[in-house]
Amino acid sequence: MKLIALPAFADNYIWMLHDGTLAIVVDPGDSAPVLEALASRQLTLAGILVTHHHDDHVGGLDGLRSVLKGPVFGPSREQIPEPFLPLRDGEEAELLGFQFQVIDVPGHTAGHIAYFHPEVDGRPLLFCGDTLFSGGCGRLFEGTPEQMHASLSRLLALPGDTRVCCAHEYTLANLRFAQAVEPGNADLTHYNARCESLRAQGQPTLPAQLATERLINPFLRSREATVLRAVRAHAELSADAAEADVFAALRQWKNDFR
């Protein structure tokens, strides 16, 4: 299987997974990059996975229907351009012979879902839309801090070698914030240098690896002592502040960070 990040708009990635003949794409906000990739590789579009309703994730659906030879899967609790097959937590989307597990991850939007498979070419694969980013997480447009914290905790529990396929190239900006939270994190310093090198070469920083995110992503590390101290000091929280309050303060800090 080949996993490709198709650039779209200013900083989106539309993920394509193909076997040389059939392909699926994830969150096609624009049809043009997908149509070009299908034509250049002589692939048939066998299905589409959608994580949430924002236009930069669904705007290309109608432009792909004429070449689509399979289903569109999407979250049951969101308004996705029809027709599509609605999915909820615990259900599966079967494409290319793989049964992708659906995980409810509300926070960025109210009905956001992610797709996980434990073994695609020997390693787990996660399509997480705008919930988890490398070094960060999505803004809370419709959900609550408690929901996002719970959603990230679910993703955090996946295997460490999971490839994290998020939908935006936000990594360097996220890492600047992460370094403000944990300036002494040596793993973060090393990872930032690696990502800067990749971007200087015009390469994506994604997919990320979950084991790395556990070491460098403050939103997955909000229970760690170093992150707790930083957030409490920044937001003037008490030592007994609830986990959700710490996470909410961390997310607000990121919102305000320049």
URTA-V959612 format. One record per residue. N is the residue number from 1. RES is the residue in one small letter. PHI is phi as a letter, one per 30 degrees, with the letter a starting at -180 (999 if undefined). PSI is psi in radians with two decimals (none if undefined). D_FIRST is the distance of its C-alpha to the first C-alpha in Angstrom with 1 decimal. Layout:
BEGIN
n:N res:RES phi:PHI psi:PSI d_first:D_FIRST
n:N res:RES phi:PHI psi:PSI d_first:D_FIRST
END
This chain:
BEGIN
n:1 res:m phi:999 psi:2.45 d_first:0.0
n:2 res:k phi:c psi:2.29 d_first:3.8
n:3 res:l phi:c psi:2.14 d_first:6.6
n:4 res:i phi:b psi:2.40 d_first:9.8
n:5 res:a phi:c psi:1.94 d_first:13.4
n:6 res:l phi:c psi:2.02 d_first:15.6
n:7 res:p phi:d psi:2.48 d_first:19.2
n:8 res:a phi:b psi:2.61 d_first:21.8
n:9 res:f phi:h psi:-2.53 d_first:25.5
n:10 res:a phi:d psi:-0.64 d_first:26.9
n:11 res:d phi:a psi:0.27 d_first:24.4
n:12 res:n phi:d psi:2.71 d_first:21.8
n:13 res:y phi:b psi:2.30 d_first:18.1
n:14 res:i phi:c psi:2.03 d_first:16.2
n:15 res:w phi:d psi:2.36 d_first:12.7
n:16 res:m phi:b psi:2.30 d_first:10.1
n:17 res:l phi:b psi:2.19 d_first:6.6
n:18 res:h phi:b psi:2.77 d_first:5.5
n:19 res:d phi:c psi:0.28 d_first:4.7
n:20 res:g phi:j psi:-0.28 d_first:7.6
n:21 res:t phi:b psi:-0.87 d_first:10.1
n:22 res:l phi:c psi:2.59 d_first:9.9
n:23 res:a phi:b psi:2.65 d_first:9.4
n:24 res:i phi:b psi:2.70 d_first:11.0
n:25 res:v phi:b psi:2.73 d_first:13.0
n:26 res:v phi:b psi:2.21 d_first:15.0
n:27 res:d phi:h psi:1.05 d_first:18.7
n:28 res:p phi:d psi:1.55 d_first:19.3
n:29 res:g phi:d psi:-0.39 d_first:22.7
n:30 res:d phi:b psi:2.30 d_first:22.9
n:31 res:s phi:d psi:-0.47 d_first:21.8
n:32 res:a phi:d psi:-0.85 d_first:22.3
n:33 res:p phi:d psi:-0.58 d_first:19.3
n:34 res:v phi:d psi:-0.82 d_first:17.0
n:35 res:l phi:d psi:-0.69 d_first:19.0
n:36 res:e phi:d psi:-0.77 d_first:18.9
n:37 res:a phi:d psi:-0.69 d_first:15.2
n:38 res:l phi:d psi:-0.79 d_first:14.8
n:39 res:a phi:d psi:-0.77 d_first:17.7
n:40 res:s phi:d psi:-0.48 d_first:16.8
n:41 res:r phi:c psi:0.01 d_first:13.4
n:42 res:q phi:h psi:0.93 d_first:14.9
n:43 res:l phi:c psi:2.64 d_first:12.7
n:44 res:t phi:c psi:2.29 d_first:14.2
n:45 res:l phi:d psi:1.95 d_first:14.3
n:46 res:a phi:c psi:-0.17 d_first:13.9
n:47 res:g phi:l psi:2.89 d_first:15.0
n:48 res:i phi:b psi:2.39 d_first:16.1
n:49 res:l phi:c psi:2.31 d_first:16.6
n:50 res:v phi:b psi:2.33 d_first:19.9
n:51 res:t phi:c psi:-0.57 d_first:21.2
n:52 res:h phi:a psi:3.07 d_first:24.8
n:53 res:h phi:d psi:-0.09 d_first:27.2
n:54 res:h phi:e psi:2.54 d_first:27.9
n:55 res:d phi:d psi:-0.55 d_first:27.9
n:56 res:d phi:d psi:0.07 d_first:25.5
n:57 res:h phi:c psi:-0.34 d_first:22.9
n:58 res:v phi:b psi:-0.09 d_first:24.0
n:59 res:g phi:d psi:-0.35 d_first:26.0
n:60 res:g phi:c psi:0.01 d_first:23.5
n:61 res:l phi:e psi:-0.87 d_first:23.1
n:62 res:d phi:d psi:-0.58 d_first:26.0
n:63 res:g phi:d psi:-0.18 d_first:24.9
n:64 res:l phi:c psi:-0.20 d_first:21.6
n:65 res:r phi:d psi:-0.51 d_first:23.2
n:66 res:s phi:d psi:-0.38 d_first:24.3
n:67 res:v phi:c psi:-0.06 d_first:20.8
n:68 res:l phi:d psi:2.26 d_first:19.3
n:69 res:k phi:c psi:0.52 d_first:18.7
n:70 res:g phi:a psi:-2.91 d_first:18.2
n:71 res:p phi:d psi:2.80 d_first:19.6
n:72 res:v phi:c psi:2.20 d_first:20.1
n:73 res:f phi:c psi:2.51 d_first:20.2
n:74 res:g phi:a psi:3.04 d_first:22.5
n:75 res:p phi:d psi:2.36 d_first:25.1
n:76 res:s phi:d psi:-0.40 d_first:28.1
n:77 res:r phi:c psi:0.33 d_first:30.6
n:78 res:e phi:b psi:2.75 d_first:29.9
n:79 res:q phi:d psi:1.76 d_first:30.8
n:80 res:i phi:c psi:2.46 d_first:27.7
n:81 res:p phi:e psi:2.20 d_first:28.2
n:82 res:e phi:d psi:2.75 d_first:28.5
n:83 res:p phi:d psi:2.58 d_first:27.3
n:84 res:f phi:a psi:2.80 d_first:24.8
n:85 res:l phi:c psi:2.02 d_first:24.2
n:86 res:p phi:d psi:2.41 d_first:25.7
n:87 res:l phi:b psi:2.62 d_first:24.3
n:88 res:r phi:b psi:3.03 d_first:26.1
n:89 res:d phi:e psi:2.31 d_first:25.7
n:90 res:g phi:j psi:-0.23 d_first:24.6
n:91 res:e phi:d psi:3.11 d_first:23.1
n:92 res:e phi:b psi:2.60 d_first:19.6
n:93 res:a phi:c psi:2.05 d_first:17.4
n:94 res:e phi:c psi:2.06 d_first:15.4
n:95 res:l phi:b psi:2.49 d_first:12.6
n:96 res:l phi:h psi:0.48 d_first:9.8
n:97 res:g phi:i psi:0.03 d_first:11.4
n:98 res:f phi:c psi:2.45 d_first:11.2
n:99 res:q phi:c psi:1.74 d_first:14.6
n:100 res:f phi:d psi:2.21 d_first:14.8
n:101 res:q phi:d psi:2.39 d_first:18.1
n:102 res:v phi:c psi:2.29 d_first:20.5
n:103 res:i phi:b psi:2.14 d_first:22.7
n:104 res:d phi:d psi:2.19 d_first:25.8
n:105 res:v phi:b psi:1.10 d_first:26.2
n:106 res:p phi:d psi:2.71 d_first:29.3
n:107 res:g phi:l psi:-1.16 d_first:31.0
n:108 res:h phi:d psi:-0.85 d_first:29.6
n:109 res:t phi:b psi:2.93 d_first:30.3
n:110 res:a phi:d psi:-0.55 d_first:32.0
n:111 res:g phi:c psi:0.35 d_first:29.2
n:112 res:h phi:e psi:2.39 d_first:26.0
n:113 res:i phi:b psi:2.82 d_first:23.1
n:114 res:a phi:b psi:2.80 d_first:19.9
n:115 res:y phi:b psi:2.25 d_first:16.7
n:116 res:f phi:b psi:2.42 d_first:15.5
n:117 res:h phi:b psi:2.34 d_first:13.2
n:118 res:p phi:d psi:-0.29 d_first:14.3
n:119 res:e phi:a psi:1.78 d_first:11.2
n:120 res:v phi:b psi:1.94 d_first:7.5
n:121 res:d phi:h psi:0.75 d_first:6.6
n:122 res:g phi:i psi:-0.11 d_first:10.4
n:123 res:r phi:b psi:2.65 d_first:11.4
n:124 res:p phi:d psi:2.69 d_first:12.7
n:125 res:l phi:b psi:2.30 d_first:11.7
n:126 res:l phi:b psi:2.17 d_first:14.6
n:127 res:f phi:c psi:1.92 d_first:15.3
n:128 res:c phi:c psi:0.19 d_first:19.0
n:129 res:g phi:h psi:-2.17 d_first:20.4
n:130 res:d phi:c psi:0.44 d_first:23.7
n:131 res:t phi:d psi:-1.02 d_first:24.6
n:132 res:l phi:c psi:2.23 d_first:23.4
n:133 res:f phi:c psi:2.83 d_first:23.1
n:134 res:s phi:d psi:2.06 d_first:22.9
n:135 res:g phi:i psi:0.01 d_first:26.5
n:136 res:g phi:a psi:-2.91 d_first:27.7
n:137 res:c phi:b psi:2.97 d_first:27.5
n:138 res:g phi:d psi:2.73 d_first:28.2
n:139 res:r phi:d psi:2.71 d_first:31.7
n:140 res:l phi:c psi:1.49 d_first:33.6
n:141 res:f phi:d psi:-0.61 d_first:34.3
n:142 res:e phi:b psi:-0.44 d_first:34.9
n:143 res:g phi:c psi:-3.08 d_first:34.5
n:144 res:t phi:c psi:2.84 d_first:36.6
n:145 res:p phi:e psi:-0.65 d_first:36.2
n:146 res:e phi:d psi:-0.72 d_first:36.4
n:147 res:q phi:d psi:-0.81 d_first:33.5
n:148 res:m phi:d psi:-0.71 d_first:31.2
n:149 res:h phi:e psi:-0.77 d_first:32.3
n:150 res:a phi:d psi:-0.70 d_first:31.5
n:151 res:s phi:d psi:-0.79 d_first:28.1
n:152 res:l phi:d psi:-0.59 d_first:27.2
n:153 res:s phi:d psi:-0.64 d_first:28.6
n:154 res:r phi:d psi:-0.75 d_first:26.2
n:155 res:l phi:d psi:-0.63 d_first:23.2
n:156 res:l phi:e psi:-0.50 d_first:24.9
n:157 res:a phi:d psi:-0.11 d_first:25.0
n:158 res:l phi:d psi:2.86 d_first:21.2
n:159 res:p phi:e psi:2.57 d_first:20.0
n:160 res:g phi:d psi:-0.48 d_first:20.5
n:161 res:d phi:d psi:0.20 d_first:17.1
n:162 res:t phi:d psi:2.27 d_first:15.6
n:163 res:r phi:d psi:2.14 d_first:13.8
n:164 res:v phi:c psi:1.88 d_first:16.1
n:165 res:c phi:c psi:1.55 d_first:14.9
n:166 res:c phi:c psi:3.03 d_first:18.3
n:167 res:a phi:c psi:0.11 d_first:19.5
n:168 res:h phi:b psi:2.58 d_first:22.0
n:169 res:e phi:d psi:1.29 d_first:22.6
n:170 res:y phi:c psi:0.12 d_first:25.6
n:171 res:t phi:e psi:-0.89 d_first:25.1
n:172 res:l phi:d psi:-0.70 d_first:28.0
n:173 res:a phi:d psi:-0.72 d_first:30.5
n:174 res:n phi:d psi:-0.69 d_first:29.5
n:175 res:l phi:d psi:-0.52 d_first:30.0
n:176 res:r phi:d psi:-0.72 d_first:33.4
n:177 res:f phi:d psi:-0.77 d_first:34.4
n:178 res:a phi:e psi:-0.65 d_first:33.0
n:179 res:q phi:d psi:-0.49 d_first:35.1
n:180 res:a phi:d psi:-0.58 d_first:38.1
n:181 res:v phi:d psi:-0.77 d_first:37.6
n:182 res:e phi:b psi:1.28 d_first:37.0
n:183 res:p phi:d psi:-0.35 d_first:38.3
n:184 res:g phi:c psi:0.18 d_first:38.6
n:185 res:n phi:d psi:1.82 d_first:34.9
n:186 res:a phi:d psi:-0.63 d_first:33.9
n:187 res:d phi:d psi:-0.66 d_first:30.2
n:188 res:l phi:d psi:-0.75 d_first:30.3
n:189 res:t phi:d psi:-0.77 d_first:32.1
n:190 res:h phi:d psi:-0.77 d_first:29.6
n:191 res:y phi:d psi:-0.69 d_first:26.6
n:192 res:n phi:d psi:-0.73 d_first:28.4
n:193 res:a phi:d psi:-0.71 d_first:29.0
n:194 res:r phi:d psi:-0.76 d_first:25.4
n:195 res:c phi:d psi:-0.64 d_first:24.5
n:196 res:e phi:d psi:-0.71 d_first:27.4
n:197 res:s phi:d psi:-0.76 d_first:26.2
n:198 res:l phi:d psi:-0.79 d_first:22.8
n:199 res:r phi:d psi:-0.62 d_first:24.5
n:200 res:a phi:d psi:-0.47 d_first:27.1
n:201 res:q phi:c psi:0.07 d_first:24.4
n:202 res:g phi:i psi:0.33 d_first:23.1
n:203 res:q phi:c psi:2.62 d_first:19.8
n:204 res:p phi:d psi:2.66 d_first:18.7
n:205 res:t phi:d psi:-0.06 d_first:19.6
n:206 res:l phi:c psi:2.75 d_first:16.7
n:207 res:p phi:d psi:2.60 d_first:14.7
n:208 res:a phi:d psi:3.00 d_first:17.6
n:209 res:q phi:c psi:2.35 d_first:17.9
n:210 res:l phi:d psi:-0.65 d_first:20.2
n:211 res:a phi:e psi:-0.66 d_first:22.3
n:212 res:t phi:d psi:-0.74 d_first:23.2
n:213 res:e phi:d psi:-0.59 d_first:24.0
n:214 res:r phi:d psi:-0.46 d_first:26.4
n:215 res:l phi:c psi:-0.39 d_first:28.2
n:216 res:i phi:b psi:-0.27 d_first:28.6
n:217 res:n phi:c psi:1.97 d_first:28.3
n:218 res:p phi:d psi:-0.47 d_first:31.8
n:219 res:f phi:d psi:-0.28 d_first:30.8
n:220 res:l phi:c psi:-0.10 d_first:29.1
n:221 res:r phi:c psi:0.36 d_first:32.1
n:222 res:s phi:d psi:-0.19 d_first:34.9
n:223 res:r phi:c psi:-0.16 d_first:36.4
n:224 res:e phi:d psi:2.53 d_first:36.6
n:225 res:a phi:e psi:-0.72 d_first:40.1
n:226 res:t phi:d psi:-0.70 d_first:39.5
n:227 res:v phi:d psi:-0.73 d_first:37.9
n:228 res:l phi:e psi:-0.81 d_first:40.6
n:229 res:r phi:d psi:-0.76 d_first:43.4
n:230 res:a phi:d psi:-0.77 d_first:42.1
n:231 res:v phi:d psi:-0.76 d_first:41.6
n:232 res:r phi:d psi:-0.71 d_first:45.0
n:233 res:a phi:d psi:-0.75 d_first:46.7
n:234 res:h phi:d psi:-0.77 d_first:45.2
n:235 res:a phi:c psi:0.02 d_first:45.8
n:236 res:e phi:h psi:0.83 d_first:49.0
n:237 res:l phi:d psi:2.67 d_first:47.7
n:238 res:s phi:d psi:2.83 d_first:49.7
n:239 res:a phi:d psi:-0.38 d_first:48.5
n:240 res:d phi:c psi:0.36 d_first:48.1
n:241 res:a phi:d psi:2.47 d_first:46.0
n:242 res:a phi:d psi:2.70 d_first:43.5
n:243 res:e phi:e psi:-0.75 d_first:39.7
n:244 res:a phi:d psi:-0.61 d_first:39.1
n:245 res:d phi:d psi:-0.68 d_first:41.9
n:246 res:v phi:d psi:-0.79 d_first:40.4
n:247 res:f phi:d psi:-0.75 d_first:37.0
n:248 res:a phi:d psi:-0.71 d_first:38.8
n:249 res:a phi:d psi:-0.66 d_first:40.7
n:250 res:l phi:d psi:-0.76 d_first:37.6
n:251 res:r phi:d psi:-0.68 d_first:35.9
n:252 res:q phi:d psi:-0.67 d_first:39.2
n:253 res:w phi:e psi:-0.79 d_first:39.5
n:254 res:k phi:d psi:-0.71 d_first:36.1
n:255 res:n phi:e psi:-0.66 d_first:37.3
n:256 res:d phi:c psi:-0.16 d_first:40.4
n:257 res:f phi:d psi:2.33 d_first:38.9
n:258 res:r phi:b psi:none d_first:39.4
END
